[in-house]
Amino acid sequence: MKRWTTTIVTGLAACALVSAAQAEVFVYPKPGQSQDAFQKDQYECHNWATQQTGFNPAAPPQTAAAPPPQQGGAVRGAARGAAVGAVGGAIAGDAGKGAAVGAAVGGTAGVMRQNQNNRAAAQASQQAQAQQQAAYGNYDKAYATCLSGRGYSVK
């Protein structure tokens, strides 16, 4: 249960960071400038920033959703361990003891494998979010640089 809480809190924090990184650039138009000229400059700077960064915020790359945490690792591990233990126990003369020991060892191994897989999936998701956050930041810098170069006030 504690691991679920940690995973959920980490995921929510990462979403908040991505949202903060996607904050818009605010641009104040030049005095006396027409709306058409302002929109044209914004469009041209958007295209330039996209070319410079390889990132288009209007069509961001889709990050694969993290698979749901795996469940049942202990049961599958115990079943495998019991089967192997029963065979080993039969050879030694006590299939029941062998199955019990095998189930315990297999269950523990199954839980460990499941936890490792869940951590790897969470880490991959966080890395993808961090890369997208960096891409938004680079795009915003390029976009703001272009508009500033054209004489706009950018914040």
Protein Blocks (a to p, Z undefined) as FASTA:
>chain_A
ZZmmmmmmmmmmmmmmmmmmmpccdddddehiafklmmmmmmmmmmmmmmmnopafklcc
dddddddddehklmmmmmmmmmmmmmmmmmnopaklmmmmmmmmmmmmmmmmmmmmmmmm
mmmmmmmmmmmmmmmmmmmmmmmmmmmmnopacZZ
